[in-house]
Amino acid sequence: MRKYLWWIFCLAMLFISCSGFTVSKGSHILSASGTAGFIIVKPAAAIPSEITAAAELANYLGKATGAAFKVVSELEKVKGPRIIVGPSALSKSILGSSIVNKLGPEEFIVRSVGMDILIVGGRPRGTLYGVYSFLEKEIGCRWLTVYGDESVPHKATLILGEINRHESPSFETRDLCVQGAPMVIRPEVMKYLARNRDQGPDFNFLGDNTAYGGTSHRYGMPPGIWMVHTFFGWLSPAKYFEEHPDFYSLIGGKRVQSQLCFSNPVLRKTLTEKIVDQIGVTDVTGTYSLSAQDAAGVFCECPDCMALVKREGTPAAPLFDYLAELAPIVKAKYPKAFISTIAYRKGQSEIPPLKLKIPDNVIIVFAPIDDNFAHAIDHPSNAGTKVNLKKWSTKTKHLWIWYYPNPYDTVLPEGNFNRMASDFRLFKKVGVEGVFSEHDAGGIYESIGLVDMQTWVMTKLLWNPDQDLKSLVRDYSDRFYGPAAPEIRKYWSLLEKASSSMTTRMSWDASLAQHRYLNRDLITAGQKIFDTAEKKAAGNDDLLLRVRQARLSLDNAGILLYDQMNISASLPFTRNELIDRYRSTYTATKRKYLDKTYNAADSLYKWYGALTPIKPLPAPLAGIPESRIKQITTVNAITYPGCYMTKDPEAAAGVAAVTNECGGEIFETGFYDCLTAIQTNLKLKKDQIQPGAYNLYKIGHSRLNEQCYIWMGVSWWVQIRDIPMFYDPKNEKKEYDIYVSLKFEGKAYGTTDPTKQDNRVYMDRIILVAAE
């Protein structure tokens, strides 16, 4: 049979020659008129990832050419050209054992030698990555989304020139967080990450990925927790606090369940025993996290901890001092195990110690959570972060990055590709070993905005951050958006330029109001671009859906900011038009990938349909000039468990945010300044409350900034984060009287209506009055 195929190939070659094709010296004809010209040869003792590599190579060469590519063992005799895959005796005889044996775990060579092509890499993933690189660069394949969307060229005749590439990744560990990915797509996510050469420290729990070469680090977790914020996973307050309150933070003279007190020698002994025992039981070559709880504030104010802080110049000195003690104990018993911790928050562990040496079996994971997310680390606004990063690069042998590519916002248009590319180049420059990207903010798994393109570009930059960003964007957009690609790039450029002009800070959980570049001009310009893009994608349902997915975040911004945009002049679209398109596109996306019965109209933007024209200002503000008044409804309120939105005809605009956290002697609401941590609170006693109707209550007097909000309830579980839209950085000293409009009902407040005995507090609007 093989001899028969070889003669077919020779006849196809004769036809190609007679048809005028020019085949230069050194050319390799993989396929001629749909007939394979090469046989794939894998190692006799191939490991699982090399078996996958050979199978993937045959599969995608077949997709590209229509030819059937056979895979055989190196022990079989092969006539004709070969693609030799993996570090076999055959590949070593051609390339040299000394070269092949020195290849790192993800390093590979792709080289043409005579009639053959060799794709050879180190173990466990080098050969697999070499195959994917070959398919990408020589054949033109792309793996575009975690849902399995791909781009494969179709060429019945495929001729390659001479090849000689030798590659290794810029970062030894590379990974994207996919914790939010629905279980139904986890197998595709595993393939996507491998095909784009992005497998890292096993933060994702994707299942058994032995076939794709496993991961760079295995994490052995304390029971019931993830791989960060693990202090209480090791020493649970539920188990230890009653008997050992001294294990926990001393704050304001009291022991509290905030962090751990690492200067305590009994704690150290107890914790060391637990960690060493866990390593022995779980995985003696694993990595084990000991990192701060996700709570702000100092670790501990006890005298011994504060003495260490003074000595080392960092709030986390007690933790680093303990790691310097723990690590040698672990290494003596388990020399291949690692301990990791996070350098997280400037008020905690981001600042490295002055004198302490970080042991070689400790991984420092630098996580700049309190950065200005509007700009790269190289920007002056993030100067402190850059200083700390550079210092850490001299303090530890193993420096990783826990990266935040997007703020956890309300799924808004983000211009953050340039920021990401700049940061990755900086990480390479300072010698970062690994990058883990927490890339599962809102909209990632619903393909909202440009997130699919961002995910793909990120995988490329993780491999080599020196690649040209515009070229990557063009490569992806041409393949994913087809004839609409130029418009997508125009919109991408619009966002990048607008966001780069930000002068105010953007936090990790940036509210709508912090996206100050989202104004009338940008939103209307973006909508015009997408109108053209949709016309170019018309007639192709898949392309049209992709364009509309890219439009989703812009539509969302238009919906949320519609009232602010429409104050002075009409817009070329209505809010309802945006809502209808958003619901339709979101529904189509969810049905295509995740849930065939989903209907966005059941939940998205339901409160906008209940909005009514806002009522006049209540007394005593009715006579104040309109120029001094700023007001917003609570339609965009963030509500947590026990709180909710509701229709209410008595509310200022027909809707209100509601909390059930009430009924006590005092009800609390307030204004919070995130930058200074200053609270302006209003505590209402029952005799100050007028139940049954909306009334104004003055919280106090304050300036605004880019990070502030109004809250209500004991747990602050209703939050209105739109307040910063009234902040003017050119007039930052401007002050306001802050009022909230509240309605109290329920037995605790004297409500006599038998149908309204449950205690509730409604907030329908916030009014700011500028000082004269």
Secondary structure, DSSP 8 states (H G I E B T S, - for coil): -HHHHHHHHHHHHHHHHHTT----TT-EEEEETTEE--EEEE-TT--HHHHHHHHHHHHHHHHHHS----EEETTS---S-EEEESS-HHHHHHH-HHHHHT--TT-EEEEEETTEEEEEE-TTTHHHHHHHHHIIIII--EE--TT--EE----SSEEE---EEEE--SSSEEEE--TTS-GGGHHHHHHHHHHTT---S--S-----GGGT--S--B---TT--SSS-HHHHS-HHHHTTT-GGGEEEETTEEEEEEE-TT-HHHHHHHHHHHHHHHHHH-TT-EEE----S--S-S--SHHHHHHHHHHTSTTHHHHHHHHHHHHHHHHH-TT-EEEEEEEIIIIISS--SS----TTEEEEEE-TTS-TTS-TTSGGGHHHHHHHHHHHHH-S-EEEEE-SS---SS-----HHHHHHHHHHHHHHT--EEEE----TTGGGT-TTHHHHHHHHHHHHH-TTS-HHHHHHHHHHHHHGGGHHHHHHHHHHHHHHHHT--S---TT--GGG-TT--HHHHHHHHHHHHHHHHHHTT-HHHHHHHHHHHHHHHHHHHHTHHHHTSSS--SS-HHHHHHHHHHHHHHHHHHHT-TT--GGGTTTTTGGG--------TTSTTS-GGGEEEEESTT-EE-TTEEEEE-TTSTTSEEEEE----SSEEEEEEEETTTTEEEEEEEEGGG--TTS-EEEEEEEEE--SSEEEEESTT--EEE--GGGG--GGGTT-EEEEEEEEEEESGGGT---GGG-S-EEEEEEEEEEE--
